[in-house]
Amino acid sequence: MSQVADPQTLRSQHLLLVDNTILDSDIDVLLSNVLPRVETDGAVRTLSRYSTLTGPLKITASAAAEAQIPTIFRKAYALSTPREREPEPPPEWFFHSEGIEKLFPNGLPIREEERGIELLIALARRLHSAVRIADDAEPGGHERIIAPDPSAHPAITVFSPYWITSDLLMPHIKNAVPEGKVVDTSAYVPEDQELDGYSLDVDLGEGRGLIELGVIVETALPTIVERFADGPQVAYSIRWHADDDDDSSRAHRRIRKTAGSIIGDLAAAVVEATGGAAVDRDGFLLAEHQLKG
């Protein structure tokens, strides 16, 4: 049975907001992917020495109205963390993909608070949900909701103990993207030069950009990969490079969606070829059914 959230908690804590389709176990599995250890005591999850995440907390209609939370979100997970902020406003040149600088005009979160907020944003991105920033970030402010776009900046990395040479990987890539022109960049490197990595570039056509599959040995591993890895892993990083960065245009978003689907297909092909594990940009594990577009 969920606790009922009081309006004061909803206003004073940073929140992960979810609808009723998200289960408690979904949160716990994702946390276990990115944190070395999470201790749970009832509804309270200890994330670190200084931070906890409590929930699910049921959001009543009246509490949602008071805290200005969209009614689609029926549950919240409240982050209790030290308030650690820069003493000065964000510089004019600073840009965060989710507009953090606008929500913290008097000083950006740092250290423990920054890590906690970034974790909430990553969870929201994976769960197609949202984050509500606490009232004290900008007293008197109104727009506190962050709704990360899960399809923005599509990227997947496959980690495997096996190094597959470009000539052996190429058929798998061509089979996954038969309509794309695939270029092996290692073909342009002199034969006497030793390679520590290579990339296969998939040209999506004029105006659509390219998808780069970069291959290199990686020692800094995501938490979920490090937990099961025996030493360094080969990282097969798949990313889209757009011809046009204007994310506001409908055409760009349509192309980006197609690129994201292709990246999923490529990742599935690499997983099959290497026996590896796929993770998203935030370090969350991706199952096979979550890859194929």
C-alpha positions as CSV (number, residue, x, y, z in Angstrom):
1,M,0.0,0.0,0.0
2,S,1.5,3.3,-1.0
3,Q,1.9,6.2,1.4
4,V,0.0,9.3,0.6
5,A,2.3,12.2,-0.2
6,D,1.7,15.4,1.8
7,P,1.9,18.6,-0.2
8,Q,4.9,19.9,1.9
9,T,7.0,16.8,0.8
10,L,6.0,17.3,-2.8
11,R,7.1,20.9,-2.7
12,S,10.2,20.6,-0.6
13,Q,11.9,17.6,-2.2
14,H,13.1,16.8,-5.7
15,L,10.7,14.2,-7.1
16,L,10.6,11.4,-9.7
17,L,7.1,11.5,-11.0
18,V,5.5,8.4,-12.5
19,D,2.1,7.1,-13.6
20,N,0.4,3.9,-12.4
21,T,2.0,1.7,-15.1
22,I,5.4,2.0,-13.4
23,L,6.0,-0.6,-10.7
24,D,8.2,-0.3,-7.6
25,S,10.3,-3.1,-9.0
26,D,11.0,-1.1,-12.1
27,I,12.7,1.6,-10.0
28,D,14.7,-0.9,-8.0
29,V,16.0,-2.7,-11.0
30,L,17.1,0.5,-12.7
31,L,18.8,1.7,-9.5
32,S,20.7,-1.6,-9.2
33,N,22.0,-1.0,-12.7
34,V,23.8,2.3,-11.9
35,L,24.5,2.2,-8.2
36,P,27.1,-0.1,-6.6
37,R,24.8,-0.8,-3.6
38,V,21.2,0.2,-2.6
39,E,19.9,-0.6,0.8
40,T,16.1,-0.8,1.1
41,D,14.1,-0.4,4.3
42,G,10.4,-0.4,3.5
43,A,9.8,2.5,1.1
44,V,13.2,4.1,1.8
45,R,16.1,3.3,-0.5
46,T,19.5,4.5,0.7
47,L,21.4,5.7,-2.4
48,S,24.5,6.9,-0.6
49,R,25.7,8.0,2.8
50,Y,23.8,11.2,2.5
51,S,20.9,10.6,0.1
52,T,17.7,8.5,0.2
53,L,14.8,7.9,-2.2
54,T,11.4,7.3,-0.7
55,G,8.4,6.0,-2.5
56,P,6.1,5.3,-4.0
57,L,4.1,8.2,-2.6
58,K,0.5,8.5,-3.8
59,I,-0.3,11.9,-5.2
60,T,-3.9,13.0,-4.5
61,A,-5.6,15.4,-6.8
62,S,-5.5,18.2,-4.2
63,A,-1.8,17.7,-3.5
64,A,-1.1,17.7,-7.2
65,A,-2.9,20.9,-7.7
66,E,-1.0,22.6,-4.8
67,A,2.4,21.4,-6.0
68,Q,1.5,22.1,-9.7
69,I,2.1,18.5,-10.7
70,P,0.4,17.3,-14.0
71,T,-2.5,15.0,-13.2
72,I,-1.0,12.2,-15.4
73,F,1.5,11.5,-12.6
74,R,-0.1,9.5,-9.8
75,K,3.0,8.5,-7.8
76,A,6.2,10.2,-6.7
77,Y,9.6,9.1,-5.3
78,A,11.1,11.8,-3.1
79,L,14.9,12.5,-3.1
80,S,16.3,13.5,0.3
81,T,19.7,15.0,-0.3
82,P,21.9,17.8,1.0
83,R,21.4,21.2,-0.7
84,E,24.7,21.9,-2.3
85,R,24.8,24.8,-4.8
86,E,27.2,27.1,-6.5
87,P,27.4,30.5,-4.7
88,E,26.9,32.4,-8.0
89,P,24.3,32.2,-10.8
90,P,25.1,30.0,-13.8
91,P,27.3,31.7,-16.4
92,E,25.5,32.8,-19.5
93,W,27.4,30.3,-21.7
94,F,26.3,27.3,-19.5
95,F,23.8,24.9,-21.2
96,H,22.3,21.7,-19.8
97,S,20.3,19.5,-22.1
98,E,17.3,19.6,-19.7
99,G,17.5,23.3,-18.9
100,I,18.8,22.9,-15.3
101,E,20.3,26.4,-15.5
102,K,16.8,27.9,-15.7
103,L,15.5,25.9,-12.7
104,F,18.5,26.9,-10.5
105,P,19.0,30.6,-11.5
106,N,20.8,31.5,-8.2
107,G,23.3,28.7,-8.3
108,L,23.6,25.3,-9.9
109,P,23.5,22.1,-7.8
110,I,26.8,20.5,-7.2
111,R,28.3,17.3,-5.6
112,E,25.6,15.1,-3.9
113,E,22.6,17.2,-5.0
114,E,23.8,17.3,-8.6
115,R,24.3,13.5,-8.6
116,G,20.9,13.0,-7.1
117,I,19.1,15.2,-9.6
118,E,21.0,13.7,-12.6
119,L,19.9,10.2,-11.3
120,L,16.3,11.3,-11.2
121,I,16.6,12.7,-14.7
122,A,18.1,9.5,-16.0
123,L,15.3,7.4,-14.4
124,A,12.7,9.7,-15.9
125,R,14.3,9.5,-19.3
126,R,14.2,5.7,-19.2
127,L,10.7,5.5,-17.8
128,H,9.2,8.2,-20.0
129,S,8.3,10.1,-16.9
130,A,9.3,13.4,-15.3
131,V,11.1,15.2,-12.5
132,R,9.8,18.0,-10.3
133,I,12.5,20.3,-8.8
134,A,11.9,21.4,-5.2
135,D,10.5,24.9,-4.6
136,D,13.7,26.2,-2.9
137,A,15.6,26.0,-6.2
138,E,13.8,29.2,-7.3
139,P,11.5,30.6,-4.7
140,G,8.4,32.0,-6.4
141,G,9.1,30.1,-9.7
142,H,6.4,28.1,-11.4
143,E,7.9,25.9,-14.1
144,R,9.6,23.1,-12.1
145,I,8.9,20.0,-14.3
146,I,11.6,18.3,-16.3
147,A,10.3,15.8,-18.9
148,P,13.4,14.4,-20.6
149,D,12.9,13.3,-24.2
150,P,13.9,9.6,-24.3
151,S,14.6,9.8,-28.1
152,A,17.0,12.8,-27.8
153,H,20.7,12.0,-28.6
154,P,20.2,8.3,-29.4
155,A,23.2,6.2,-28.3
156,I,23.8,2.6,-27.3
157,T,27.0,0.9,-26.2
158,V,27.5,-2.8,-26.3
159,F,30.2,-4.2,-24.0
160,S,31.8,-7.6,-24.7
161,P,34.9,-9.5,-23.8
162,Y,35.5,-10.2,-27.5
163,W,37.2,-8.1,-30.1
164,I,35.5,-8.6,-33.5
165,T,37.6,-7.3,-36.4
166,S,35.9,-4.9,-38.8
167,D,35.9,-7.3,-41.7
168,L,34.0,-9.9,-39.5
169,L,31.6,-7.3,-38.1
170,M,30.9,-5.7,-41.4
171,P,28.4,-8.4,-42.7
172,H,26.4,-8.2,-39.5
173,I,26.1,-4.4,-39.9
174,K,25.2,-4.6,-43.6
175,N,22.5,-7.2,-42.8
176,A,21.1,-5.0,-40.0
177,V,21.0,-1.9,-42.2
178,P,20.8,-3.1,-45.8
179,E,19.8,0.4,-47.1
180,G,22.8,2.2,-45.5
181,K,26.2,2.7,-47.1
182,V,28.8,1.3,-44.6
183,V,32.4,2.6,-44.6
184,D,35.2,1.0,-42.7
185,T,37.5,3.8,-41.6
186,S,40.3,1.5,-40.7
187,A,40.7,0.8,-44.5
188,Y,42.3,4.2,-44.8
189,V,45.0,3.6,-42.1
190,P,48.4,2.5,-43.4
191,E,49.0,-1.3,-42.9
192,D,52.1,-0.7,-40.8
193,Q,50.2,1.4,-38.3
194,E,48.9,-0.5,-35.3
195,L,45.2,0.2,-34.5
196,D,43.8,0.5,-31.0
197,G,40.3,0.9,-32.4
198,Y,38.2,1.4,-35.5
199,S,34.8,2.6,-36.6
200,L,32.2,1.6,-39.1
201,D,30.2,4.6,-40.4
202,V,26.7,4.1,-41.8
203,D,25.7,6.9,-44.2
204,L,22.0,7.4,-43.9
205,G,21.7,9.5,-47.0
206,E,21.7,13.2,-47.8
207,G,20.4,15.3,-44.9
208,R,20.1,12.4,-42.6
209,G,23.6,12.3,-41.1
210,L,25.5,9.2,-40.3
211,I,25.7,6.6,-37.5
212,E,29.1,5.8,-36.2
213,L,29.9,2.4,-34.6
214,G,33.2,3.0,-32.7
215,V,35.2,0.1,-31.3
216,I,37.8,0.4,-28.6
217,V,38.9,-1.4,-25.4
218,E,37.4,0.3,-22.4
219,T,38.6,0.1,-18.8
220,A,36.0,2.6,-17.3
221,L,32.9,0.5,-17.3
222,P,29.3,1.2,-16.3
223,T,28.3,-0.2,-12.9
224,I,26.1,-3.0,-14.3
225,V,28.9,-4.1,-16.7
226,E,31.7,-3.9,-14.2
227,R,29.7,-6.1,-11.8
228,F,30.0,-9.0,-14.1
229,A,33.1,-8.2,-16.2
230,D,36.4,-9.9,-15.7
231,G,38.7,-7.0,-16.6
232,P,38.5,-4.5,-19.5
233,Q,35.8,-4.9,-22.1
234,V,35.5,-4.1,-25.8
235,A,33.1,-1.2,-26.2
236,Y,31.0,-1.0,-29.4
237,S,29.6,2.5,-29.2
238,I,26.8,3.4,-31.6
239,R,25.9,7.1,-32.0
240,W,24.1,9.3,-34.5
241,H,25.8,12.4,-35.9
242,A,23.1,14.7,-37.4
243,D,23.7,16.9,-40.4
244,D,21.4,19.5,-38.7
245,D,21.3,20.1,-35.0
246,D,18.0,22.1,-35.1
247,D,16.1,19.9,-32.7
248,S,13.0,22.1,-32.9
249,S,12.2,21.2,-36.5
250,R,9.7,18.4,-37.2
251,A,11.9,17.0,-40.0
252,H,14.9,16.7,-37.6
253,R,12.8,14.8,-35.0
254,R,11.5,12.5,-37.7
255,I,15.1,11.7,-38.9
256,R,16.2,11.3,-35.3
257,K,13.5,8.8,-34.6
258,T,14.6,6.8,-37.7
259,A,18.2,7.0,-36.6
260,G,17.3,5.8,-33.1
261,S,15.5,2.8,-34.6
262,I,18.5,1.9,-36.7
263,I,20.9,2.2,-33.7
264,G,18.7,-0.3,-31.9
265,D,18.9,-2.7,-34.8
266,L,22.7,-2.3,-35.0
267,A,23.1,-2.8,-31.3
268,A,21.0,-6.0,-31.5
269,A,23.3,-7.2,-34.4
270,V,26.4,-6.4,-32.3
271,V,25.0,-8.2,-29.3
272,E,24.4,-11.3,-31.4
273,A,27.8,-11.2,-33.0
274,T,29.8,-10.5,-29.8
275,G,27.7,-12.1,-27.0
276,G,27.8,-8.7,-25.3
277,A,25.5,-6.6,-23.1
278,A,23.9,-3.4,-24.3
279,V,23.5,-0.3,-22.2
280,D,21.9,3.1,-22.9
281,R,23.5,6.5,-22.5
282,D,22.7,6.5,-18.8
283,G,24.2,3.1,-18.1
284,F,20.9,1.2,-17.8
285,L,20.9,-2.3,-19.3
286,L,18.8,-2.9,-22.4
287,A,17.1,-6.2,-23.1
288,E,16.9,-7.7,-26.6
289,H,13.3,-6.7,-27.1
290,Q,14.2,-3.1,-26.2
291,L,16.8,-2.9,-29.0
292,K,15.2,-3.8,-32.2
293,G,13.4,-1.0,-34.0
